[in-house]
Amino acid sequence: MEDTSYPETVYGSLLSLYHELDLSTILLLEEAVVQRNLRNYFESLAIFDAFPISTTVKAAVVLEHTWTLIAQYRFREARCVAERGLSAFRSKPVDSEDYGATLLLRALLAGLDTLIDGSTGKCFESMQEIYSWLSVVPATDFTDVQVWAVNVYYYLPTLLRTAAGSPHFRDIPSVPANSPWSGISLLRKHLQGAGRLNEALFLLDTEMALLPNKDAEIEAMESVRSSCVEPSTQPLTYIEGCVALKLALMYAELGDDEGYREEMFNAAAALSVPNDNEFSSNLLRTDTWLARLELARAGGEGPGAEAWEGFAGYAAKVGDYRIEAKALTEALESMISPDSEEAEDVSPENRERLRERLDNLYSRLGSSFHRSVTRRRVSDQRDERLSQAEGLRNGVVIYGGQSALSSLQV
């Protein structure tokens, strides 16, 4: 290796694995990570695809490449990359410094198997394997690879629908029995205190999905932002921009127009390229569009299926298939929700067209998990709408109906 020094500012969060890479490869990998984080997926994957074969099986490259494809919802391709990497790691002994990367790849593959095939056995095995590895490690001593493993550890139960307190889940790091699912928050706070803000931001999305309410989510986001202080080798402006964008979306969902505008201004200032006529990243463009739709919904002004489907078309164009799936789900929900005025005016053919489009998207991406969940919840919504219609015909008003698809995380 010619040079193992790091750039002045780093965006990746697997620096302990950079020892296998020379400086030119590190710089390219960092650029791929930046482009992924900005949701410029095509640009990011072009960098990964251009690496020599000998580089593509290095631990840091395999893990970041796999994570990029997962973020884009290209699950089958992610599994191929992870399997190729794992076959190169199999000879690593348990006490080697790369053992953690091997375990982490197995956990990612377990989650991908669940998403693609619906098989769950390996998820349970991976959770137990990660717990056995990390249960006695203090929060202050976690390595970057172990932080990644914790992130995956908390994600796997969401695929398995495994509740906290079950035999398959125990917090890492350890927390009091009356505070389930809070180990990830404890770890994130320790990372902030140590100035490891890239890793804290990496945990934040998974953590927020486990928090009990919006106030707790806002508190977590503000906590990360408050830790962005100089001096630091971390990209503070970028991290502040990401947090501001998350807050803008949150305030939009809550119908807080003032909070939304303030945080969107902060996000644009941090994430835009000066003198650029457009926002600099698909992250900012996409989440700005999404926030406006959420703000309109919170204000009782829609949006309808046409607006969501238009948004899905943009997401598909830029390769953000996670957002495309979310937008198509929202469009379909507005067509079938018992609470939607639009639902009565939509033809069955139009509903079926949209349902097929969403189903085909998940088939192409390789997620039988999302296909089955969406089908079940769409069916539940349709049954609820028909039940309410029957109740109204019989002079009965049914209260308390809750949107099932709106809670689907896609």
C-alpha positions in Angstrom: 0.0 0.0 0.0 1.4 3.4 -1.0 -0.3 5.6 1.6 -2.8 4.9 4.3 -3.4 8.5 5.4 -6.9 9.8 5.5 -8.5 12.9 3.9 -8.7 16.0 6.1 -12.5 15.5 6.4 -14.1 12.0 6.3 -17.7 11.1 5.4 -17.4 7.3 5.8 -17.9 5.6 9.1 -15.7 2.5 8.7 -12.3 4.0 9.0 -10.8 1.1 10.9 -11.2 -0.9 7.6 -9.3 1.6 5.5 -6.0 0.0 6.4 -6.4 -2.3 3.4 -6.7 0.6 1.0 -4.3 3.1 -0.5 -5.0 6.8 -0.4 -6.4 7.0 -4.0 -8.9 4.2 -3.3 -9.9 5.9 0.0 -10.6 9.1 -1.8 -12.8 7.4 -4.4 -14.6 5.4 -1.7 -15.2 8.6 0.3 -16.7 10.2 -2.9 -18.9 7.2 -3.4 -20.2 7.5 0.2 -20.8 11.2 -0.2 -22.8 10.7 -3.4 -24.8 7.9 -1.7 -25.6 10.0 1.3 -26.8 12.8 -1.0 -28.9 10.1 -2.8 -27.0 10.6 -6.0 -27.2 6.8 -6.4 -26.1 6.5 -10.0 -23.0 8.6 -9.4 -22.2 6.6 -6.3 -22.6 3.2 -8.0 -20.6 4.3 -11.0 -17.6 4.7 -8.6 -18.1 1.2 -7.1 -18.5 -0.4 -10.5 -15.2 1.2 -11.7 -13.1 -0.4 -8.9 -10.8 -3.2 -9.9 -12.0 -6.7 -8.9 -9.3 -7.0 -6.3 -10.6 -3.8 -4.6 -14.3 -4.8 -4.7 -13.7 -7.5 -2.1 -12.0 -5.3 0.4 -14.1 -5.1 3.6 -14.8 -1.4 3.6 -15.7 -1.4 -0.1 -17.9 -4.4 0.1 -19.8 -3.1 3.1 -20.3 0.4 1.7 -21.3 -0.9 -1.7 -23.8 -3.3 -0.1 -25.3 -0.5 2.0 -25.6 1.8 -1.0 -27.6 -0.8 -2.9 -29.8 -1.5 0.2 -30.4 2.3 0.6 -31.5 2.3 -3.1 -33.8 -0.8 -2.5 -31.9 -2.9 -5.0 -32.0 -5.9 -2.7 -31.0 -8.7 -5.1 -27.9 -6.8 -6.3 -27.0 -6.0 -2.7 -27.1 -9.7 -1.9 -24.8 -10.5 -4.8 -22.3 -8.0 -3.7 -22.4 -9.2 0.0 -22.1 -12.8 -1.0 -19.1 -12.1 -3.2 -17.5 -10.3 -0.3 -18.3 -12.9 2.3 -16.8 -15.7 0.1 -13.5 -13.7 0.2 -13.7 -13.2 4.0 -14.5 -16.8 5.0 -10.9 -17.6 5.8 -10.6 -14.9 8.4 -10.0 -16.3 12.0 -12.4 -15.3 14.8 -9.6 -13.3 16.6 -8.6 -11.3 13.5 -9.4 -7.6 13.2 -11.6 -8.3 10.2 -13.8 -10.9 12.0 -16.3 -8.1 12.8 -16.7 -7.3 9.1 -17.4 -11.0 8.4 -20.1 -11.1 11.1 -21.6 -7.8 9.8 -21.8 -9.1 6.3 -23.6 -12.2 7.5 -26.1 -10.1 9.3 -26.7 -7.9 6.2 -27.2 -11.1 4.2 -29.6 -12.4 6.8 -31.7 -9.3 6.4 -31.6 -9.4 2.7 -32.7 -13.1 2.7 -35.7 -12.1 4.7 -36.5 -9.2 2.3 -36.0 -11.3 -0.8 -37.2 -14.8 0.1 -39.1 -14.3 3.3 -36.8 -16.7 5.2 -36.2 -15.6 8.8 -34.0 -18.3 10.4 -30.7 -16.5 9.6 -32.0 -13.3 11.1 -32.5 -14.9 14.5 -29.0 -16.5 14.2 -27.4 -13.2 13.3 -29.1 -11.4 16.2 -27.8 -14.0 18.6 -24.3 -13.8 17.0 -24.2 -10.1 17.3 -25.5 -10.2 20.9 -22.9 -12.7 21.9 -20.2 -10.6 20.4 -21.2 -7.2 21.8 -23.3 -7.7 24.9 -20.4 -7.2 27.3 -18.8 -4.3 25.4 -19.3 -0.9 27.2 -20.8 1.9 25.1 -17.6 3.8 25.3 -15.6 1.0 23.7 -17.5 0.3 20.5 -15.5 0.3 17.3 -16.9 1.6 14.0 -17.6 -1.9 12.7 -19.4 -2.7 16.0 -21.5 0.4 15.6 -22.6 -0.8 12.2 -23.4 -4.2 13.7 -25.6 -2.6 16.4 -27.5 -0.6 13.7 -28.2 -3.9 11.8 -29.1 -5.6 15.1 -31.8 -3.1 15.8 -33.1 -3.2 12.2 -33.5 -7.0 11.9 -36.4 -7.2 14.5 -38.4 -4.8 12.3 -38.3 -7.4 9.5 -39.2 -10.2 11.9 -41.9 -8.2 13.7 -40.1 -9.2 16.9 -41.2 -7.2 19.9 -38.8 -5.9 22.6 -38.6 -8.3 25.5 -38.9 -11.4 23.4 -36.2 -14.1 23.6 -34.8 -12.9 20.3 -34.1 -9.4 21.4 -32.0 -7.9 24.2 -30.6 -4.3 24.1 -27.0 -3.6 23.0 -25.5 -1.8 24.9 -27.2 -3.1 28.0 -29.9 -0.8 29.5 -32.4 -1.1 32.5 -35.2 -3.6 32.0 -37.8 -0.9 31.9 -36.2 0.9 29.0 -36.4 -1.5 26.0 -35.0 -0.5 22.6 -33.0 2.4 24.2 -29.5 0.8 23.9 -29.2 2.4 20.4 -29.9 5.9 21.9 -27.3 5.3 24.6 -24.7 4.4 22.1 -25.5 7.3 19.8 -25.0 9.7 22.7 -21.7 8.2 23.6 -20.6 8.6 19.9 -21.6 12.2 20.0 -19.6 12.8 23.1 -16.5 11.2 21.5 -16.9 13.4 18.4 -17.9 10.4 16.2 -20.7 12.3 14.5 -20.8 10.4 11.2 -21.5 7.2 13.2 -24.1 9.0 15.4 -25.9 10.2 12.3 -25.7 6.7 10.9 -27.6 5.3 13.9 -30.2 8.2 14.0 -32.6 6.9 11.4 -32.9 3.4 12.9 -33.1 4.9 16.4 -36.0 7.3 15.5 -38.1 4.4 14.2 -37.9 2.9 17.7 -38.7 6.1 19.7 -42.1 6.4 21.4 -43.2 9.7 19.9 -42.4 12.7 17.8 -41.1 14.8 20.7 -38.5 12.1 21.4 -37.5 12.0 17.8 -37.0 15.8 17.7 -35.0 15.7 20.9 -32.7 13.0 19.4 -32.2 15.1 16.2 -31.5 18.3 18.1 -29.0 16.4 20.3 -27.0 15.4 17.2 -27.0 18.9 15.9 -25.9 20.4 19.2 -22.8 18.2 19.0 -21.6 19.7 15.8 -18.8 21.8 17.2 -15.3 22.6 16.0 -12.6 21.4 15.9 -13.6 18.2 14.1 -12.6 16.0 11.2 -16.3 15.3 10.7 -18.3 17.1 8.0 -20.2 19.3 10.4 -22.0 21.5 7.8 -23.2 18.3 6.0 -24.4 16.7 9.3 -26.2 19.9 10.3 -27.8 20.0 6.9 -29.0 16.4 7.2 -30.4 17.0 10.6 -32.2 20.2 9.5 -33.7 18.3 6.6 -35.0 15.5 8.9 -36.5 18.2 11.2 -38.1 20.0 8.3 -39.8 16.8 7.3 -40.9 16.2 10.9 -42.4 19.7 11.2 -44.1 19.3 7.9 -45.8 16.1 9.1 -46.9 17.9 12.2 -48.3 20.8 10.2 -45.8 23.3 11.7 -45.3 25.6 8.8 -43.0 28.0 10.6 -40.7 25.2 11.9 -40.8 23.6 8.4 -39.7 26.8 6.7 -36.9 27.5 9.2 -35.4 24.1 9.0 -35.7 23.8 5.2 -33.8 27.1 4.9 -31.1 25.7 7.2 -31.0 22.5 5.2 -30.8 24.3 1.8 -28.0 26.6 3.1 -26.0 23.6 4.3 -26.6 21.2 1.4 -26.8 23.4 -1.7 -23.9 24.3 -4.1 -23.4 28.1 -4.3 -24.5 29.7 -7.6 -26.3 26.5 -8.6 -29.7 27.0 -10.2 -30.9 23.7 -8.7 -30.4 22.0 -5.3 -27.1 20.2 -5.3 -28.4 16.8 -4.4 -31.3 14.4 -4.9 -31.5 14.2 -1.1 -32.5 17.9 -0.8 -34.7 17.9 -4.0 -36.5 14.7 -3.0 -37.1 15.6 0.7 -38.1 19.2 -0.2 -40.8 17.8 -2.5 -41.8 15.2 0.1 -42.0 17.8 2.9 -44.3 20.0 0.8 -46.7 17.0 0.2 -46.6 16.2 3.9 -47.3 19.8 4.8 -50.3 19.9 2.4 -51.6 16.7 4.0 -51.3 18.0 7.5 -53.2 21.1 6.4 -56.1 19.0 5.1 -55.4 20.0 1.5 -54.6 16.6 0.0 -52.4 15.7 -1.7 -54.2 13.2 -4.0 -53.1 10.2 -5.9 -52.0 12.3 -8.9 -49.6 14.4 -6.8 -48.1 11.3 -5.2 -47.8 9.5 -8.5 -46.0 12.5 -10.0 -43.6 12.4 -7.1 -43.0 8.7 -7.7 -42.1 9.4 -11.3 -39.4 11.8 -10.2 -38.0 9.4 -7.7 -37.8 6.7 -10.3 -36.0 9.0 -12.7 -33.2 9.6 -10.1 -33.1 6.0 -9.0 -34.5 6.6 -5.5 -36.6 3.4 -5.5 -37.3 3.6 -1.7 -39.0 7.0 -2.2 -40.7 5.7 -5.4 -42.2 2.9 -3.4 -43.3 5.2 -0.6 -45.0 7.6 -3.1 -46.8 4.8 -5.0 -48.0 3.4 -1.7 -49.3 6.9 -0.6 -51.0 7.2 -4.0 -52.7 3.9 -3.7 -53.8 4.6 -0.2 -55.5 7.8 -1.3 -57.4 5.7 -3.8 -58.7 3.1 -1.3 -58.6 4.8 2.1 -62.1 4.9 3.8 -61.2 8.4 4.9 -60.4 9.7 1.4 -62.9 11.7 -0.6 -61.0 10.8 -3.7 -61.5 7.1 -3.2 -65.2 7.2 -4.4 -64.2 8.7 -7.7 -61.4 6.4 -8.7 -62.1 3.6 -11.1 -61.2 0.0 -10.2 -59.0 -0.1 -13.3 -57.0 2.8 -12.1 -56.5 1.3 -8.6 -55.5 -2.0 -10.2 -53.0 -0.2 -12.5 -51.3 1.5 -9.6 -51.3 -1.7 -7.5 -49.6 -3.6 -10.4 -47.0 -0.8 -10.7 -46.1 -1.0 -7.1 -46.1 -4.8 -7.2 -43.9 -4.8 -10.3 -41.5 -2.4 -8.6 -41.0 -4.7 -5.6 -40.6 -7.7 -7.9 -37.9 -5.9 -9.9 -36.1 -4.9 -6.7 -36.4 -8.3 -5.2 -38.5 -7.7 -2.1 -41.1 -10.3 -1.4 -41.3 -8.9 2.1 -42.5 -5.5 0.9 -44.8 -7.1 -1.7 -46.6 -9.2 0.9 -46.9 -6.5 3.5 -48.3 -4.0 0.9 -50.8 -6.6 -0.4 -52.0 -7.4 3.1 -52.4 -3.8 4.1 -54.0 -2.8 0.8 -56.5 -5.6 1.3 -57.1 -4.5 4.9 -57.8 -0.9 3.7 -60.2 -2.1 1.0 -62.0 -4.3 3.5 -62.3 -1.4 5.9 -63.6 0.9 3.2 -66.2 -1.7 2.2 -67.1 -2.3 5.8 -67.7 1.5 6.4 -69.8 1.7 3.2 -71.9 -1.2 4.4 -72.2 0.4 7.9 -73.4 3.7 6.4 -75.9 1.9 4.3 -77.2 0.3 7.5 -77.3 3.6 9.3 -74.2 2.8 11.4 -71.2 5.2 11.7 -67.9 3.4 12.3 -65.3 5.4 14.2 -61.6 4.9 14.9 -60.5 3.6 11.5 -56.7 3.9 11.2 -54.8 4.1 8.0 -52.7 0.9 7.7 -50.6 1.9 4.7 -49.6 5.2 6.2 -47.6 3.3 8.9 -45.8 1.1 6.3 -42.2 2.1 6.3 -41.0 1.7 2.7 
